[in-house]
Amino acid sequence: MTIFRPAAFLAVIAALGLVVAPLAASAEGHHGSDGHRPPPGGASYGGPGFMMPRIPPGITLTTAQKAKLKTIFEKSHQDEHALRLEGRAIEGKIHDALSVAGDLDRAALADLGKQEDEVKAKVSALHLDTMEQLHDLLTPAQRQQAKETMDKIKALHEQMKALMGPPPEGDPDDMP
């Protein structure tokens, strides 16, 4: 049985308000300074499944920074796409090697496993390189503001997780 706790409900609403307020206040998150509206689902760089980090809400980029950011994301997306295709090709070879009717060529499978690990390492290195470029793109003041915003969002997520987690054990009469 779930017990409705008004104090917890109000805290969750307040936390949601603190998360949503910067998003609503930042018009550039939805409309660029040039009035251009990005396609549904986010900015024009990336695409479905594209998991590159975004600039936190409330950070105002200059026109030059926006252009550089777009270039960084487009190149990263192209490079990651090529690596994903390479990884899928290796997975196909592994599947084919495991589907043979006779004995397995374990040496070939081990080599394919190493190739797959190398591609995964390249993807991780690409993500790190992209994050480094994002770091270098921002001014020290923007980096500080981004850190503070992300720390606040993380703290709010932790508070929401604590408030919305499973109800505590014990007698309902003992609960606040």
QUIZINOR-V712459 format. One record per residue. RES is the residue in one letter. SS is DSSP state (A for helix, B for strand, O for the rest). PSI is psi as a letter, one per 40 degrees, with the letter a starting at -180 (999 if undefined). D_FIRST is the distance of its C-alpha to the first C-alpha in whole Angstrom. Layout:
res:RES ss:SS psi:PSI d_first:D_FIRST
res:RES ss:SS psi:PSI d_first:D_FIRST
This chain:
res:M ss:O psi:h d_first:0
res:T ss:O psi:h d_first:4
res:I ss:O psi:h d_first:6
res:F ss:O psi:h d_first:10
res:R ss:O psi:h d_first:13
res:P ss:A psi:d d_first:16
res:A ss:A psi:d d_first:18
res:A ss:A psi:d d_first:16
res:F ss:A psi:d d_first:17
res:L ss:A psi:d d_first:20
res:A ss:A psi:d d_first:21
res:V ss:A psi:d d_first:20
res:I ss:A psi:d d_first:22
res:A ss:A psi:d d_first:25
res:A ss:A psi:d d_first:25
res:L ss:A psi:d d_first:25
res:G ss:A psi:d d_first:28
res:L ss:A psi:d d_first:30
res:V ss:A psi:d d_first:30
res:V ss:A psi:d d_first:31
res:A ss:A psi:d d_first:33
res:P ss:A psi:d d_first:36
res:L ss:A psi:d d_first:35
res:A ss:A psi:d d_first:36
res:A ss:A psi:d d_first:39
res:S ss:O psi:g d_first:41
res:A ss:A psi:d d_first:42
res:E ss:A psi:e d_first:44
res:G ss:A psi:d d_first:41
res:H ss:O psi:d d_first:41
res:H ss:B psi:h d_first:45
res:G ss:O psi:i d_first:48
res:S ss:O psi:e d_first:50
res:D ss:O psi:e d_first:53
res:G ss:O psi:e d_first:50
res:H ss:O psi:h d_first:49
res:R ss:B psi:h d_first:46
res:P ss:O psi:i d_first:45
res:P ss:O psi:i d_first:43
res:P ss:O psi:i d_first:40
res:G ss:O psi:e d_first:37
res:G ss:O psi:a d_first:39
res:A ss:O psi:i d_first:43
res:S ss:O psi:e d_first:46
res:Y ss:O psi:i d_first:46
res:G ss:O psi:a d_first:44
res:G ss:O psi:a d_first:42
res:P ss:O psi:h d_first:39
res:G ss:O psi:e d_first:38
res:F ss:O psi:h d_first:40
res:M ss:O psi:f d_first:38
res:M ss:O psi:i d_first:41
res:P ss:O psi:i d_first:40
res:R ss:O psi:i d_first:40
res:I ss:O psi:h d_first:41
res:P ss:O psi:i d_first:39
res:P ss:O psi:i d_first:38
res:G ss:O psi:e d_first:41
res:I ss:O psi:h d_first:44
res:T ss:O psi:h d_first:47
res:L ss:O psi:i d_first:49
res:T ss:O psi:i d_first:53
res:T ss:A psi:d d_first:54
res:A ss:A psi:d d_first:56
res:Q ss:A psi:d d_first:53
res:K ss:A psi:d d_first:51
res:A ss:A psi:d d_first:54
res:K ss:A psi:d d_first:54
res:L ss:A psi:d d_first:50
res:K ss:A psi:d d_first:50
res:T ss:A psi:d d_first:53
res:I ss:A psi:d d_first:51
res:F ss:A psi:d d_first:48
res:E ss:A psi:d d_first:50
res:K ss:A psi:d d_first:52
res:S ss:A psi:d d_first:49
res:H ss:A psi:d d_first:48
res:Q ss:A psi:d d_first:51
res:D ss:A psi:d d_first:51
res:E ss:A psi:d d_first:48
res:H ss:A psi:d d_first:48
res:A ss:A psi:d d_first:51
res:L ss:A psi:d d_first:49
res:R ss:A psi:d d_first:47
res:L ss:A psi:d d_first:49
res:E ss:A psi:d d_first:51
res:G ss:A psi:d d_first:48
res:R ss:A psi:d d_first:47
res:A ss:A psi:d d_first:51
res:I ss:A psi:d d_first:51
res:E ss:A psi:d d_first:47
res:G ss:A psi:d d_first:49
res:K ss:A psi:d d_first:52
res:I ss:A psi:d d_first:50
res:H ss:A psi:d d_first:48
res:D ss:A psi:d d_first:52
res:A ss:A psi:d d_first:53
res:L ss:A psi:e d_first:50
res:S ss:O psi:e d_first:51
res:V ss:O psi:i d_first:55
res:A ss:O psi:d d_first:56
res:G ss:O psi:a d_first:58
res:D ss:O psi:i d_first:57
res:L ss:O psi:i d_first:55
res:D ss:O psi:g d_first:57
res:R ss:A psi:d d_first:55
res:A ss:A psi:d d_first:57
res:A ss:A psi:d d_first:56
res:L ss:A psi:d d_first:53
res:A ss:A psi:d d_first:53
res:D ss:A psi:d d_first:55
res:L ss:A psi:d d_first:52
res:G ss:A psi:d d_first:49
res:K ss:A psi:d d_first:51
res:Q ss:A psi:d d_first:52
res:E ss:A psi:d d_first:48
res:D ss:A psi:d d_first:48
res:E ss:A psi:d d_first:50
res:V ss:A psi:d d_first:49
res:K ss:A psi:d d_first:46
res:A ss:A psi:d d_first:47
res:K ss:A psi:d d_first:49
res:V ss:A psi:d d_first:46
res:S ss:A psi:d d_first:45
res:A ss:A psi:d d_first:48
res:L ss:A psi:d d_first:48
res:H ss:A psi:d d_first:45
res:L ss:A psi:d d_first:46
res:D ss:A psi:d d_first:49
res:T ss:A psi:d d_first:48
res:M ss:A psi:d d_first:45
res:E ss:A psi:d d_first:49
res:Q ss:A psi:d d_first:50
res:L ss:A psi:d d_first:48
res:H ss:A psi:d d_first:48
res:D ss:A psi:d d_first:52
res:L ss:A psi:d d_first:51
res:L ss:O psi:i d_first:50
res:T ss:O psi:i d_first:51
res:P ss:A psi:d d_first:50
res:A ss:A psi:d d_first:49
res:Q ss:A psi:d d_first:47
res:R ss:A psi:d d_first:46
res:Q ss:A psi:d d_first:45
res:Q ss:A psi:d d_first:43
res:A ss:A psi:d d_first:41
res:K ss:A psi:d d_first:40
res:E ss:A psi:d d_first:39
res:T ss:A psi:d d_first:37
res:M ss:A psi:d d_first:35
res:D ss:A psi:d d_first:34
res:K ss:A psi:d d_first:33
res:I ss:A psi:d d_first:31
res:K ss:A psi:d d_first:30
res:A ss:A psi:d d_first:29
res:L ss:A psi:d d_first:26
res:H ss:A psi:d d_first:25
res:E ss:A psi:d d_first:24
res:Q ss:A psi:d d_first:23
res:M ss:A psi:d d_first:20
res:K ss:A psi:d d_first:19
res:A ss:A psi:d d_first:19
res:L ss:A psi:d d_first:17
res:M ss:A psi:e d_first:15
res:G ss:O psi:a d_first:14
res:P ss:O psi:i d_first:11
res:P ss:O psi:i d_first:9
res:P ss:O psi:i d_first:12
res:E ss:O psi:i d_first:12
res:G ss:O psi:a d_first:12
res:D ss:O psi:h d_first:11
res:P ss:A psi:d d_first:9
res:D ss:A psi:d d_first:13
res:D ss:A psi:e d_first:15
res:M ss:O psi:i d_first:13
res:P ss:O psi:999 d_first:16
